[in-house]
Amino acid sequence: MTMKQFLNDLKRHLLTGVSYMIPLVIAGAMLMAVARIGANFYNITDIWDASHAESTNSLIRLFHSLDGFGGLALGLMLPVISGFIAYSVADKLGIAPGLIGGMLAKNLNAGFLGALAAGLIAGYSCYLIKKYVKVPKVASSLVPVFLVPVFGTLITVLMINYVVGIPFANLNTGLENWLTSLSGGNLIFMAAIVGAMVGFDLGGPVNKAAVTTAMALLASGIYAPNTAAQIAIIVPPIGLGLATIIAKSKYNSSLREAGKSSLIMGLVGISEGAIPFAVESPLKVIPINVIGCALAASIGVGFGAVNEAPISGFYGWFAVQNWPIYLLAIAVGAGFITAATIFLRKDGAVEEEEEFYMDDEEDFVNA
């Protein structure tokens, strides 16, 4: 197999994971959007907080539950994308190890990059076991029901837990310490660093290191890191969602639907809406997200916007000090991501991807 063939196969496996993950993103996003927009009419900006489950208002309790249901759907994203990447590599035999590896990556806070690694490790482990492990003919039935799922899972969880998970955990701790040390220095530089970290892995360990540290600093009256983080959280999903609307011809139907969901998720403050696009084309989308988020955060902090609350959704924008600058920063960052994505995305790729999705669906039906 040539390197080009391998890379094409790798893209196909990632696209399979994306195609099965997108319905979860859309379902979860819509439930959370309904909940958060509805709660905003009651001046509630933290409808996810457990205290609202005991509210005397039945609608508030309903919105709280809906937000939780949406979160449950989004929580399945990483196991599902991992499971179906493995499915693409090793067919049905890879699903169980892939799901388990994706769940472990989620629990280890390894983010979507960890889930991608889990899916590929699970898939290729199962494929190699099936291809090279030989057993007597009388015991051949043990291969698909015992050997592949058990040893495929064992290899996957060991690799994720001891090879992938530990570096991510160490990176997370180191970034938290580093970010805390930056908070008293050059605010624009600090904002750019925070923005870049938030945009890098969209809810993964690098993102969470920045957001968690920024929110923790609020207690000390340090608002600039939080302002940078809350701006950056929403810039990628809004920018990528707009790209699918402006340049529809460059996206297949699945990604166009994901774009609508991404736009909604961005408006309500959920960065994970951009994950399908980062998975589908990581070498282009991730750098664009990083630059766009760093640009937006620098503008917001540099020109004096101050967000004193850990709220990134639209319902908190006008409570920000110097909110016109805050909105300008969001617009500039999202606009950069939209323009850069459209410019770098190849024409004609859509037809190939749509053909892939149709083939994939036929294989799933016939399986």
SULHU-V897825 format. One record per backbone hydrogen bond with DSSP energy under -0.5 kcal/mol. CO is the residue of the C=O (numbers start at 1). NH is the residue of the N-H. Records with the same first field share a line. If there is no record, write none. Layout:
# SULHU-V897825
CO = NH ; NH
This chain:
# SULHU-V897825
2 = 6
3 = 7
4 = 8
5 = 9
6 = 10
7 = 11
8 = 12
9 = 13
10 = 14
11 = 15
12 = 16
13 = 17
14 = 18
15 = 19
16 = 20
17 = 21
18 = 22
21 = 24 ; 25
22 = 26
23 = 27
24 = 28
25 = 29
26 = 30
27 = 31
28 = 32
29 = 33
30 = 34
31 = 35
32 = 36
33 = 37
34 = 38
35 = 39
36 = 40
37 = 41
38 = 41
39 = 42 ; 44
40 = 43
43 = 45
46 = 49
49 = 52
50 = 53
51 = 54
52 = 55
56 = 58
57 = 61
58 = 62
59 = 63
60 = 64
61 = 65
62 = 66
63 = 67
64 = 68
65 = 69
66 = 70
67 = 71
68 = 72
69 = 73
70 = 74
71 = 75
72 = 76
73 = 76
74 = 77
76 = 80
77 = 81
78 = 82
79 = 83
80 = 84
81 = 85
82 = 86
83 = 87
84 = 88
85 = 89
86 = 90
87 = 91
90 = 93
91 = 94
92 = 95 ; 96
93 = 97
94 = 98
95 = 99
96 = 100
97 = 101
98 = 102
99 = 103
100 = 104
101 = 105
102 = 106
103 = 107
104 = 108
105 = 110
106 = 109
110 = 114
111 = 115
112 = 116
113 = 117
114 = 118
115 = 119
116 = 120
117 = 121
118 = 122
119 = 123
120 = 124
121 = 125
122 = 126
123 = 127
124 = 128
125 = 129
126 = 130
127 = 131
128 = 132
129 = 133
132 = 134
136 = 139
137 = 140
139 = 142
140 = 143 ; 144
141 = 145
142 = 146 ; 147
143 = 148
146 = 150
147 = 151 ; 152
148 = 152
149 = 153
150 = 154
151 = 155
152 = 156
153 = 157
154 = 158
155 = 159
156 = 160
157 = 161
158 = 162
159 = 163 ; 164
160 = 165
163 = 167
164 = 168
165 = 169
166 = 170
167 = 171
168 = 172
169 = 173
170 = 174
171 = 175
172 = 176
173 = 177
174 = 178
175 = 179
176 = 180
177 = 181
178 = 182
179 = 183
180 = 183
182 = 185
186 = 190
187 = 191
188 = 192
189 = 193
190 = 194
191 = 195
192 = 196
193 = 197
194 = 198
195 = 199
196 = 200
197 = 200 ; 201
198 = 202
201 = 112
204 = 208
205 = 209
206 = 210
207 = 211
208 = 212
209 = 213
210 = 214
211 = 215
212 = 216
213 = 217
215 = 218
216 = 219
217 = 220 ; 222
218 = 221
221 = 223
223 = 227
224 = 228
225 = 229
226 = 230
227 = 231
228 = 232
229 = 233
230 = 234
231 = 234 ; 235
232 = 236
234 = 238
235 = 239
236 = 240
237 = 241
238 = 242
239 = 243
240 = 244
241 = 245
242 = 246
243 = 247
245 = 248
247 = 250
248 = 251
252 = 256
253 = 257
254 = 258
255 = 259
256 = 260
257 = 261
258 = 262
259 = 263
260 = 264
261 = 265
262 = 266
263 = 267
264 = 268
265 = 270
266 = 269
267 = 314
269 = 271
270 = 273
271 = 274
272 = 275
274 = 277 ; 278
275 = 279
276 = 280
277 = 281
279 = 282
281 = 284 ; 285
282 = 286
284 = 288
285 = 289
286 = 290
287 = 291
288 = 292
289 = 293
290 = 294
291 = 295
292 = 296
293 = 297
294 = 298
295 = 299
296 = 300
297 = 301
298 = 302
299 = 303
300 = 305
301 = 304
306 = 308 ; 321
309 = 311
313 = 316
314 = 317 ; 318
316 = 319
317 = 320
320 = 323
321 = 306
322 = 325 ; 326
323 = 327
324 = 328
325 = 329
326 = 330
327 = 331
328 = 332
329 = 333
330 = 334
331 = 335
332 = 336
333 = 337
334 = 338
335 = 339
336 = 340
337 = 341
338 = 342
339 = 343
340 = 344
341 = 345
346 = 349
348 = 352
349 = 353
350 = 354
351 = 355
352 = 356
353 = 357
354 = 358
355 = 359
356 = 360
357 = 361
358 = 362
359 = 363
360 = 364
361 = 365
362 = 366
363 = 367
